[in-house]
Amino acid sequence: MGRVKEKNILVGIAYNAYDPLTSRKIERPSEESVEQTAKEALTAITELGYTAFILPLHRSFMSFLNRLKDLNADVIINLCEAFAGYPQLEANVAAAFELLDVAFTGNDSRTLALCLNKFKTKAVLKHCGLPTPPAKLIDSPEAKLDIPFPVIVKPNTEDASLGILPDSVVSDQEGLQKQVQRILDVHEQPALVEAFIEGREFNVAVFDNGKPEALPVSEIDFSKMPEGWTHILCYQAKWLTDDILYTSTLPVCPAQIDDALKAKLQETAVNAFQAVGCRDYARIDFRMDKKGKIYILEVNPNPDISLNAGYARALGAAGIEYKIFWQRMIEKALARKVKK
């Protein structure tokens, strides 16, 4: 697409704005990062010659839709990860774009809704022959568990590691009951109890540039974690920059792994991307046990895509400029609209 055509295209950048009156306080760090991503995307695409504007989603969805209609953008960069502080409504925003026949980047509402439900996603992956740890959905602390300890307990429908704490990995029934009750009380939803895979953690960004392509593998380096702490990437480790768990769980990209493991992770990531119906981009998270077997933990169809996050880091490792990534996403969204 040439520079002249780019200047004639109006791009809206939609994101969920943090609102202390409607958003949950625990989500503030992750929600505020979305605004930063929107600003970075704006800078990148205006450098390419596009005309663009920021479209924050506050507490009034009707006001958001009215502004969308008034501005009449040719394409929307969809960075919305929630509405009113609830990730469970993420897919609804994409569904609104679909109903209005607006071209938008990223995954469609069906895939966003599926992947937010971790248990359903695991069922789809398992049906497709892809490896994922044994798990059970529990709605009572008294429920019986047929998975050997240790296990990790997390909310079934949250995003950005919300609800995953340093003590979410438990080794006995008492710890299990405590964590399940916390999920029920705080997050008001069933708990996903999953076999804890002790070992290394990787993630693979997938970029659909005509066909899904796995970018360089990233590994979380747990070697600097305080002694005695369980090696997991909890909410603090992802978002609280002044927390010791943030500074001691640094990503390494490209990961220092042999070619065979790299190929296996990348192939499995692309297979998972396709299995749940992803398009444009996503990130697949893995654990590898001490015997070298890999397991898919999660498919994230709307990952943090800010310049200091893992997806952009993987783009850089692959030699893909941030602004070129956005250009390709805009082109793909417009092409989908034309095909209808």
VOMI-471820 format. One record per atom (N, C-alpha, C, O): x, y, z. Coordinates in pm, whole numbers, plus 50000, padded with zeros to 5 digits. Layout:
<rs>
XYZ...
</rs>
This chain:
<rs>
500854988050000500005000050000500885012450000501765013650085500665021649908501535033149892501235044149991500195043950057502145053650002502015064450099500785073150071500135077650166500465075749943499305084149911498025077549962497185084250023497875064549937496685057449984496615057450136495535058850193497755056050201497765055850346497215068850402496475068750500497565080150341497125093150390495605094750376495005102950445494995087150287493555087950267492775078550358491545078350353493475070850439492825061250529492795066950670493815071350724491605066750729491445071650865491405059750961490595050650946492295060051059492455048851153492045053251294492535063251345491155045751355490805047851495491515037651583491605025951546492005042051697492685033051790491835031951916491815041051999491135020751929490205018752041490905011352154491625001652132490675016052277491245009252394490335011552513489595021352518490395002452609489615003852732490365012652831491445009152878489775024152862490415033752952490125030053097489015025953131491135031453181490945028653323490035039153385490255051153366489025034753457488065043653523487915038853667487395027953690488355046853765488285042353905486865039853955486685033154056485855045253886484485043453929483885030253881482965024953943484415024853771483845012453718484845001053713484454989353720486125004053702487134993653694487514988653832487414995853931487954976353838488424970753964489844975753992490684976353902490094979154117491394984854153492554975654116493614980354075492344962554129493414953054100493834953253953494914948653918492954958653867493254958753724493974971453680494344972653563494184980853769494704993753727496024992753649496114998753542497054985653697498314985153622498154979753480498704985353386497394968853465497244962853332496384971553241496644972453121495334977953297494484986553214495204999253173495045003853060495995005053262496725017253226497765014553119498105023553042498285002353113499264999153010498634999152871499325001552772497314996652863496634996652733496625010652674496775012352553496435020752759496485034552710497845037952652497945044652550498915033152718500265035352667500445028552532501065034252442499905016552517499975009552390499285017452280499785018352168498115023152313497375031052214498205042952167498215046052047498895049552258499735060952221500905056552133501285063552039501475044852166502605039752086502145035751946502855037951848500965029651937500425026051807500125038551725500365038751604499615048951790499335061651722500605067451661500615071851546501665067551739502945072651689503425064551570503885070151470503345051351581503835042651475503085044551344503705045551238501775045151351501015045651225501005059651164500885060951042501115070051246501215083451187502555085251117502655092751020503595078451167504875078651098504775072550958505545076050869503835063450941503635057050812502805065750717502725062850598502205076350768501415085050684499915083950701499175090950633499455075250789498025074050815497545085850900498305091450979496285089550883495625098750973494935090251080494235080651047495125093751206494635084951312494135093051431494505104651449493285086651512492775092851633492625082151741492485070251712492665086451866492495077651981490995076952016490315087152017490515064852045489105062852077489005055052208488905042752206489035062052322488955055052452487545049952481486555056552450487475038352540486205032552583486075034752734486785028452812485155043652773484925046552914483695038852962483425027952913482955044353057481855036953119480595036453031479745027853051480475045852934479305045952847479625039552712480345045352631479085027752691479325020952564478605028252450479115028452338477445034252477476715041552373477495053752327477525056752207478135060752419478955072352381480115068052294480475074752197480705056752328481795051152249481335048052106482005051552010480175041652094479645038151962479245050551882479435051051761478695060351950478305072651881479525080051826479495085251715480595080351906481825087051858482425079151743482935085051647482365065951752482865057451644482105060551515482705061751408480785061851526479955064651408480255078651353480355080351232480385088551442480625102351398481965103951327482065111151228483005097151377484335098551320484495090451192485315093851106483705079751179483645071951054485025067451006485425070150893485745060451093487075055451056486965044450952485975037050948487985043350869488045032450772488395019150839487965008550794489165019850947489595007851016489875011351162490305022451194489635001751250489895003451393491004994051436490954982051407492014999351504492974990951576492334987651710492164996551794491984975251730491254971251851492204966851961492764955851956492384975452059493224972352175492384969952300492924968752410491074969352285490184967852400490324953952462490114943752396490674953652589490864941152662489774938752766489744928452833488884948552780487834947552881486844958752860487044967552776485774958452938484844969752946484394970953092484014961053154484444983153144484104985753285484904977053380484424973353487486144973853340487014966053426486834951053417487464943653492485984946353326485694932153317486204926253186485664929153079487244917953191487744911453070486704902553004486784899652885485724898153083484664889453030483864896452920483164889852843483954909752914483224917452812484114921352694483674928652605485334916552693486274919652584485704915852448485774923552353485124903952439484594899152311483404907352265483144908352145482664913252360481494921152324481874933452242481124937652154483044939252273483494950952197483744947052051483324953951959484454935852033484694931051896483394927551827483244929851707482444921851901481134918351843480404930851795479724930451693480544941951869479914954451827480514959251695479784963851607481824958251681482454961851554481914953151440481654958051330481744940451469481234931151368479804934651328479474934551209478974937751425477574941251396477474954151315476594955651231478414963451341478414976051269479174975151136479254984951062479714963351108480474961050985481674970350974481964975950867482374971951086483574980251092484804971351078484914961251148485714974950991486974967550979487804969851105487984981251148488334958951164489154960751283490254950251287490114939351232491344953751354492494944951364492314935251480491484937351568493084924651477493084915051587492034904351569491434903051462491814896651673490944885051665489464888651672489084899051725488644879651615487214882151613486584878651748487254873351837485304881751762484634880151891484574865551935484674862652054484414856451840484304842151875485584837251940485554830552043486714840451879488004835951933488324842752066488834836352157488014855652077488254862652203487434856552317487934854852428486164853152287485304847252390485784833252428485804829752546486174825452330486664811852358487904812252445487974805452547488894820152405490184819752473490134825852613490994822752696489144834352640489024839452776488614828352872488944828752991487894818552820487504807052902488594796452892488654788752795489454796152992490624787452987490254772652977490914765052906489214768653047488834754453046488324750152909488674739352861487494758452847487014755252713488144755052611488174746652521489064764352625490214764852533491024752052545491464746452444491234747552667491994735152688491284723352621491934714552566489944723352626489184712552563489384712452412489534701852351489394724352352489614725352207491024720752171491204713252076492004725252247493394721452220493564706252234494214699852151492974700752339493074686252360492424678652246492954668552200491254683452201490554676952088491414677051963491334667851881492244687351948493114688451830494444681251849495334682451765494574673751958495794666051981496954674252033498104669952022496684686052089497754694752139497904692952290496914690952360499124693652340499394690452482499024701852576499444713252556498244698852678497884708552781497774701152914497334689652915498154707353026498144700153153496734695753193495764702453161496624684353262495314680153314494734691053403495454697753477493404692853395492784703553472491344700153505490734691453443490804707053604489404705253643488834718753683489514726953743487564720853649486864733153687486124730453818485334721053827486384738753918485844736454052485044748554099485534759954092483844746154147483004757254195482704756054344481814762854395483444747554414483294746154558484614741854619485294733254563485004747554733486264743354798486204728954848487244723054880485024723254856484874709554903484914699354789484864687254813485014704054666485004694954551486214685654555487294689554598486014673454509487094663554506487974665854383487494669454276489254663554402490234665654294490884652554258491344645254346490934649454128491574637054082492874639854009493334631753929493474651454036494764655253976495814655254087495574661354192496934648654070497954648354175498514662154206498634670554116498854664654331499544676954369500984676254321501524665354304501634687954298501114701554316500214705854200500324700854088499334715354230498454721054129498504736254140498884741654243498104742854033497984757454034496514760854022495784754953942496084770554103494664774354109494534788654055495204797754104493674790553955493514803753896492074805853850491344796153829491654818453835490314820953783490194815453640491154815653563489014810553607488834804753474488674815253366489064812853251488104826753400487844836953297488364850553339487594859953356489664851553356490324864353377491474865553278491854855853213492004877553267493074880253172494254886353245494134890453361495404887053178496584894053228497094888453362497654895953442496904875553385497334868853508496614873553633497074871153744495484880253617494684884153733494284871753812493814861853755494464872353941494094861254026495184850854045495034841654125496284852353972497424843153989498424850054081499034860154044498594844554201499444850454304500614841254335500624829754290501604845954412502744837354445502364824354514503074814354502501234824354588500824812154658499714804554586499004796654647499564807054455498524800054378498874785454352497994777554318500144781754366500554767754354500474761454492501084766254587499724750454502499504744054632499864729254626499854723054520500194723854742500674709954749499834701054839500184689454862498714706454891497864698154977496414703154972496114713654916495524695255033494084698155027493754711355096492894718855049494404714055206494134726555279494454738755193493664748255185495614738355128495994749455040495054750654921494724761754879494624739354869493684739254756492384746154796491894754754724491824742254909490554747954953490674763054974489754770554940491784767455030492004781755054492024789554923491404800154912492734784354825492854791454697491564791154617491204801054554490854779954619489564779254550488594789054611487874795954539488554789854745487644799154812487994813654776487104821954758489284816554765489704830154727489184833754588488694844854567489294824554494488804827054358487294829454361486794838654295486574821154436485124822554444484724835954507483764842354463485454840054610485114852354682485524864954605484734874254591486754864954556487304877054494486874878554348486524889454304486904867654275486644868354131485254863554091484834865053976484544857854187483134853954168482944845054044482084847653960483754834754036483704825353924484384812353965485114812054065484144801553890484824788953921486344790153910486864798753839487014781453981488474780953976488924770053880488364759053878489914773153801490564763153717491724757353797492664764553831491654744653826492724737853900493474729153801492904720053741494744732053784495534726053677496814719953734497434725553825497204708553681498474702553723499604712653703499744718453595500404714753807501514724253796502704717453731503204707253780503154723053622504304717653548505564724453601505804736253573506344717153675507594722653728508654722153619508954711453564509224733653588510234734053483510354747953422510144757953491510684748553296510934761253227509644766853165508734759353132509604780053151508434786553091508844794152965509804801852965508084791952858508334798452730507054804952680505954801652725507204814252588506054818952513506474821752370507624825252342505524820252280505784822052137504744831452079503544828652084505194842652024504314851851955504104846751813505044842451746502854847151768502514842951633501984855051556501114862251604502524857151438502204868551353501644863151222502334856051148500394866551193499754861851070500014872150960499304882150949501014869450880501394878450771501084871750638501974869750555499814868150620499414860250504499224845850545498274839350501500104840950628499954828050694500604829150831501544836950848500134821450930500684822751065502164819151070502594808751020502934827951131504384825951144504784827551290504454837551353505484817751343505964818451481507214827151486508154824851411507224836951573508374845651593509354838951689509044828451745510544844751708511514838651798510944835651937510164843351991511344824251992510844819652122511404828452234512564832552230510574831252332510994838552451510914829352572510014820952581511844830852666511824823052790511824832452909512474842952907511094828753012511114836353137512254830853224512274819053257513184839653259514344835653340513984836753489513854847753542513834825253554513484824953696514714824253787514574823453909515894824553730517104821853808517374832353917518084829554013516814844253901517064854953999515924856454100515934865854179514964847454097513864848154193514364845354335515314837654353513744851554435514154848854574514044833954606513134827054558514954829154686514984814954720513684810854790513184817854878513154799354748511944794154809510664798254740509604792854771510734807654647509544811954576509264802754458510184798254389507984799854436507604791254324507814798554192507494810354180508354791454095508674797553966507424798453877507174789753793506664809153899505514812053814505514826853780506114835053850504824830253672504704844253631503334849253678502354848953604503304853853803502044858353863501754872853824502514878953748500654878253875500254891853839501324902053877501644910953797501884900853997502924910154039504114909953945504694920353913504484897853902505644896353814505424902453677506374906053608504164903653637503864909353505503674924453506504014931353410503114929753617502614943553610503164953153715503174965253691503614948353830504044957453936505544959653927506334951953981505924970353858507314972453820508264974253938509474972153923507744978154054508614979854171508644967554261509224967754369508004956754215507954944354293509174935654259509594935154143509724928854358510884920354335510584909154236511484904654165509324904754231508974894154136508984899153993509184891253900508764912053972508854917953838510314918453793510634914753680511174922953880512584924653843513364911453841514484910853790512774900853896513494887953900512894877453806513214865653816512024881753716511444872453618511554878653479510554881153412512774881053439513004888153313512914878753192513374867353198512314883653083512224875452961513544875652883514264885652884513834864752818515004863552731514514859952593513904849452573514764868652497514294866252360515364871052262515734882752264515864862252177515474848152161515964839452278517024841952335515184829352311515554820052418516794812052378517004809052261517604808852477518814801052453518474786152457518674779552558517954781152347517514767252338518024761052208518404768252115518034747852203518514741352081517454742051971516284745151996517894739151849517014740551732515804731351738514724734851692515984719551795514874709951800513754715051890512584714451853514114720252009513104725552100512454738052040511244739852050513264746451979512734758451914511684754851809510604760551806512014745251724511094741151618509814735251676508724737651624509954727451782508794721051844507854731451904506634730651886508404741251976507604751752037506914760151929505734763351941507644763751826507074772151721505984764851643504944770651612506224752251612505214744551539503944742851624502834744251573504124739951751502964738151840502214751251857500984751351864502944762351863502294775351876501414778451755500284783051770501914775951636501134778451515499904769151512498814773451474500094756751552498964747251556497884751851654496694750651626498314757051770497354761951869496634774451817495434775951835497374783151753496834795351692495694791751596494634797951598495924781751514494934777551415493784769851480492634771051436494084762151583493054753751646491924761951706490764757851701492264773551764491224781751827490724792851736489944801351779491164792751610490644802251512491224816151519490544825851486492474817351562493104830451571493354836451432493434829351332493474849551431493894856851312494774868551356494724872551472495544873951268496394885651290497554883151387498704882751345497254881551516498354879351611497824873151740496644874151773498724866651811498404860451940499714856352005500774856551942499634852552132500794847252204500394834252271499324833452332501244824252260500964811252321501994808852430503204809952407501504805552551502364803552667502554788552694501614780652682503774784852729504134770752749504864768752881505474777952935504794756452931505734751553032506354738752978505724731452901507574736053019508254723752981508714716553107509414722353189508334703853122508694696653244510144692053239510854694253141510574685753346511984682053358512384670953262513574668353243511394664353200511674654053101511684659652958511924652352862511424672652946511454678952815510134679052742510084682852624509034675052809507724675452745507114689352760507134695052869506584694752651505994708052656504474707252671503834697752625503924717352737502484718352759502034732652728502724742252764500904734052662500334747352637499574751652762498674744552808499924763152817499214768552931498014776952886496934776252945498214784752782497184794352744497434799452603498574800352557496344802852535496414810252409495874824152438494714825652476496704834352421496284848052446496054855052313497024858652246494784856952272494494862952141494554878152140494384884452035494794884052257494874898652266495974902452364495714908752466497214898652333498314900752428498724915452437498404923452349499424918752543500024932052557500974934152438501884926252416500734944752363501514946952242502244960352247502574966152144502484965252372503244977552389504714975052355505164963652345505444985852338506834984752294507734977452393508734971552353507384977752523508244971252622507734957352661508224951452757506754952252586506184939152618506764928252527507514930952433506384915952560506994904552493506724903552345507594899352269505504907252302505194905852159506084914952075506644910651974506204927652115507054936852041508514932552046509274934451951508904926752159510284921752171510534910552070511604909852010509544901752053509674890951955509694896351812510434891151728508894906651785508934913051653510344918251625510894916251517510914925051725512264930451708513284919551684514184921051600513154908451758514084897251740513964891151601514914885351549512764892451541512544887251406512894897351298512804894351179513304909451339513674919751242512484926851181512594932451072511324926651251510114933051200509884946051277509704945851399509884957351208509654970151274508244970851330507294965651272508124977551444506824979151510505804985651416504664981151407506204996251347505265003151260504894994751138503784995951086505794986251093505474977450980504474966751023503604962850946504604962151147503614952851201502224959151195501284952751148502094971451243500784977951243500284980651102499084979651074501184984051014500784986050874500164973350817499144973650750500814962050846500294949350795498944946050857498074940750788498754948950985497474946251051496354954750990495244949950970496654967350961495664976250899495304971150760494124970650724496294967350683496054962150548495184949550552494284947950470495474940750647494704928250657493244931050696492334924850642493044940150789491694943450833490884949250717489714945750698491504958250640490814964050524490534953750417489494954150352491464944350399491264933850300490104924850337489364920350250489944922050467488804913850512487484920750481486504914350444487464933850497486244941550469485894940850320484724939450285486874941750235486674941350090486104928050046485274927349955486564917250111486154903750072484684900750105484104891550048484094908450195482724905650237481734908250124480534906450142
</rs>
